[in-house]
Amino acid sequence: MKHTALIASLVLFVAGLSGSVPNQHALYVSGSAAIPNGVEGSLNLGDARELRFEYNGGSFKLSYERITALEVTDKPGVKSQFAGAFSWMPKVGKKQGRLLTIAYKGDGGAGEAAIFEVWKIDYVSLAPILEARTGKHIRQEDEPQTDAAKPVPAEAAPSVTALVPVTISSTPPGAVVSFWGQPAGRTPVVSKLLPGTYTVQITGPSTWTGDIIVEPGKPMSVSADFSQAGAATVASVR
């Protein structure tokens, strides 16, 4: 009887803990994640295995095990490895917002990053849970970087020059573009990607799915023609 009561208490405790995990409002600023720049949504840390950014039209999921470094700053472009590379106008909190940079390993093992703006008041409750889930210390703005805190070169976030512009268009326009199942917007779409192979899905009157190879320093364009009956005709140009 006591054993049953203990199990019931533990179940209630875990349920209460999950309910207390914040589901915070956030803005995706930019980075290499397959998320439309400037989209608003919520950061959900309720799952013990993966972080989720849920927004209108999609959901980005990232395993905590793939996260290699965390950094927060009050100013765009100061210490963040990506913020200065993209044009950014704060939408959420202006002076009240904080930039959270999450560096992580991509599907091919290459370094990638995602930058979110969150309210300062929300960051206070979000930060300890994120550190506990990832086992990583969130480096603060102007915090000196010790040798132990410096990321391993193989895990470092990619340099800005490593990102390659990829333009995806369609006839007619307005087709939904997804990378690895993550929505990236409607055509025409311009995404900055790291070199590598990407599975792309373009959904218009019909759906085309295929792989594209992004080469270093070689911007490319992918066009899908849905004007003819039947399957789409897709062409890529460098």
C-alpha positions as CSV (number, residue, x, y, z in Angstrom):
1,M,0.0,0.0,0.0
2,K,2.8,2.4,1.0
3,H,4.7,1.4,-2.2
4,T,1.6,2.3,-4.3
5,A,1.2,5.6,-2.5
6,L,4.9,6.4,-3.2
7,I,4.6,5.7,-6.9
8,A,1.5,7.9,-7.1
9,S,3.3,10.7,-5.3
10,L,6.2,10.5,-7.8
11,V,3.9,10.5,-10.7
12,L,2.2,13.7,-9.4
13,F,5.6,15.3,-8.7
14,V,6.8,14.6,-12.3
15,A,3.6,15.9,-13.7
16,G,3.9,19.1,-11.6
17,L,7.4,19.6,-12.7
18,S,6.5,19.2,-16.4
19,G,3.7,21.7,-16.0
20,S,6.1,24.2,-14.4
21,V,8.5,24.1,-17.4
22,P,8.1,27.4,-19.3
23,N,6.6,27.6,-22.8
24,Q,8.0,31.1,-23.5
25,H,7.2,33.5,-26.3
26,A,10.2,34.0,-28.6
27,L,11.2,35.5,-31.9
28,Y,13.5,33.6,-34.3
29,V,16.0,36.2,-35.4
30,S,18.2,34.3,-37.8
31,G,20.7,31.5,-38.2
32,S,21.0,28.3,-40.2
33,A,17.9,26.5,-38.8
34,A,15.1,25.9,-41.3
35,I,12.9,28.5,-39.7
36,P,11.6,31.7,-41.5
37,N,13.5,34.7,-40.2
38,G,11.5,37.0,-38.0
39,V,8.7,34.5,-37.2
40,E,7.2,34.6,-33.7
41,G,6.4,31.5,-31.7
42,S,7.2,29.8,-28.4
43,L,10.2,28.0,-26.9
44,N,9.0,24.8,-25.3
45,L,11.4,23.0,-22.9
46,G,8.8,20.6,-21.5
47,D,10.3,17.5,-23.3
48,A,13.3,16.1,-21.5
49,R,14.9,15.0,-24.8
50,E,14.5,17.9,-27.2
51,L,13.9,21.7,-27.4
52,R,10.9,22.8,-29.5
53,F,10.2,26.1,-31.2
54,E,6.6,26.1,-32.2
55,Y,5.2,28.7,-34.6
56,N,2.3,29.3,-36.9
57,G,3.0,26.9,-39.8
58,G,5.7,24.7,-38.3
59,S,7.7,23.3,-35.5
60,F,11.5,23.1,-35.1
61,K,12.8,20.3,-32.9
62,L,16.4,20.1,-31.6
63,S,17.8,17.3,-29.4
64,Y,19.6,18.7,-26.3
65,E,22.4,16.2,-27.1
66,R,23.2,18.1,-30.3
67,I,23.6,21.5,-28.6
68,T,27.3,22.4,-28.3
69,A,27.2,25.9,-26.8
70,L,24.8,28.6,-25.5
71,E,25.3,32.4,-25.4
72,V,23.1,35.3,-24.4
73,T,23.5,39.0,-25.0
74,D,21.4,42.2,-24.7
75,K,22.9,43.7,-27.9
76,P,22.7,42.3,-31.5
77,G,26.1,41.6,-33.0
78,V,28.2,42.1,-29.8
79,K,29.3,38.6,-28.9
80,S,26.8,36.5,-30.9
81,Q,28.5,34.7,-33.8
82,F,25.6,35.3,-36.2
83,A,23.6,38.4,-35.2
84,G,25.8,40.8,-37.0
85,A,25.5,38.9,-40.3
86,F,21.8,39.4,-40.7
87,S,19.6,42.5,-40.9
88,W,17.6,42.4,-37.7
89,M,15.0,44.8,-36.3
90,P,13.8,43.8,-32.8
91,K,10.1,43.0,-32.6
92,V,9.6,41.4,-29.3
93,G,11.0,43.5,-26.5
94,K,13.3,46.2,-28.0
95,K,15.3,47.1,-24.8
96,Q,13.6,44.3,-22.9
97,G,14.7,41.5,-25.2
98,R,17.7,39.2,-25.0
99,L,19.4,37.4,-27.8
100,L,19.9,33.7,-27.1
101,T,22.3,32.0,-29.5
102,I,22.1,28.2,-29.6
103,A,25.0,26.5,-31.4
104,Y,24.4,22.8,-32.4
105,K,25.6,20.0,-34.6
106,G,23.6,19.6,-37.9
107,D,22.5,16.3,-39.4
108,G,25.9,16.0,-41.1
109,G,27.8,16.9,-38.0
110,A,28.7,20.4,-39.2
111,G,28.3,23.4,-36.8
112,E,25.0,25.3,-37.0
113,A,23.3,28.0,-35.0
114,A,19.9,29.5,-34.2
115,I,19.3,32.9,-32.6
116,F,16.1,33.7,-30.7
117,E,15.0,36.9,-29.0
118,V,13.2,36.3,-25.7
119,W,11.8,38.6,-23.0
120,K,14.3,39.3,-20.2
121,I,11.7,38.3,-17.6
122,D,11.1,35.0,-19.4
123,Y,14.8,34.3,-19.8
124,V,15.2,34.2,-16.0
125,S,13.0,31.1,-15.7
126,L,14.1,29.6,-19.1
127,A,17.8,29.7,-18.5
128,P,18.2,27.3,-15.6
129,I,16.0,24.7,-17.3
130,L,18.0,25.0,-20.6
131,E,21.3,24.6,-18.7
132,A,20.0,21.6,-16.9
133,R,18.6,19.9,-20.0
134,T,21.8,20.5,-22.1
135,G,24.5,20.3,-19.3
136,K,25.9,23.5,-20.9
137,H,26.6,26.8,-19.2
138,I,25.0,29.8,-20.9
139,R,27.8,32.3,-21.5
140,Q,26.8,35.9,-20.7
141,E,27.6,39.0,-22.6
142,D,31.2,40.2,-21.8
143,E,31.9,37.0,-19.7
144,P,35.5,36.0,-20.3
145,Q,35.9,32.7,-22.1
146,T,38.1,30.2,-20.3
147,D,39.9,27.4,-22.0
148,A,37.4,25.0,-20.6
149,A,34.5,27.1,-21.9
150,K,35.9,27.5,-25.4
151,P,34.1,25.3,-27.9
152,V,36.0,22.5,-29.6
153,P,36.8,23.7,-33.2
154,A,34.8,20.8,-34.7
155,E,31.8,21.9,-32.7
156,A,32.1,25.7,-33.3
157,A,29.3,27.6,-34.9
158,P,29.9,28.2,-38.6
159,S,31.5,31.4,-39.8
160,V,29.3,33.8,-41.7
161,T,31.3,33.4,-44.9
162,A,30.5,29.6,-44.8
163,L,26.8,30.2,-45.4
164,V,25.7,29.9,-49.0
165,P,22.6,31.7,-50.4
166,V,20.1,29.3,-51.9
167,T,17.1,30.8,-53.8
168,I,14.0,28.6,-54.3
169,S,11.3,29.8,-56.6
170,S,8.3,28.3,-58.4
171,T,5.8,28.8,-61.1
172,P,3.2,29.7,-59.9
173,P,4.8,31.3,-56.8
174,G,3.6,30.6,-53.3
175,A,4.7,26.9,-53.0
176,V,5.6,25.7,-49.5
177,V,9.3,25.0,-49.1
178,S,10.6,22.6,-46.4
179,F,14.1,21.4,-45.4
180,W,14.2,18.0,-43.7
181,G,10.5,18.4,-43.1
182,Q,10.9,21.8,-41.4
183,P,8.9,24.6,-43.2
184,A,11.1,27.5,-44.5
185,G,8.4,29.6,-46.1
186,R,6.7,30.1,-49.4
187,T,8.4,30.7,-52.7
188,P,10.3,32.8,-53.5
189,V,12.5,31.8,-50.5
190,V,16.1,32.7,-49.9
191,S,17.9,30.6,-47.3
192,K,21.5,30.8,-46.2
193,L,22.8,27.2,-45.8
194,L,26.0,25.5,-44.9
195,P,27.6,23.4,-47.6
196,G,26.2,19.9,-47.7
197,T,23.3,17.8,-49.0
198,Y,19.8,18.9,-48.1
199,T,16.5,17.1,-48.7
200,V,14.0,19.7,-50.0
201,Q,10.3,19.5,-50.5
202,I,8.4,22.0,-52.7
203,T,4.6,21.7,-52.4
204,G,2.5,23.6,-54.9
205,P,-0.3,22.0,-57.1
206,S,1.8,18.8,-56.7
207,T,4.7,17.9,-54.5
208,W,8.4,17.5,-55.4
209,T,10.9,16.0,-53.0
210,G,14.6,15.7,-53.8
211,D,18.2,16.4,-52.6
212,I,20.2,19.5,-53.4
213,I,24.0,19.8,-53.0
214,V,25.2,23.1,-51.6
215,E,28.8,23.7,-52.5
216,P,31.1,26.2,-50.6
217,G,31.0,29.7,-52.0
218,K,28.6,28.8,-54.8
219,P,25.2,30.4,-54.5
220,M,22.5,28.4,-56.2
221,S,18.9,28.8,-57.4
222,V,16.3,26.0,-57.5
223,S,13.1,26.5,-59.6
224,A,10.0,24.3,-59.7
225,D,7.5,24.5,-62.6
226,F,4.0,23.4,-61.7
227,S,2.4,25.0,-64.7
228,Q,2.3,21.7,-66.6
229,A,-0.1,18.9,-65.7
230,G,1.5,16.0,-63.7
231,A,4.7,16.1,-61.8
232,A,6.7,19.3,-61.2
233,T,9.8,20.1,-63.3
234,V,12.6,21.2,-61.1
235,A,15.9,22.7,-62.2
236,S,18.9,24.1,-60.3
237,V,21.4,26.7,-61.5
238,R,24.7,27.8,-59.8
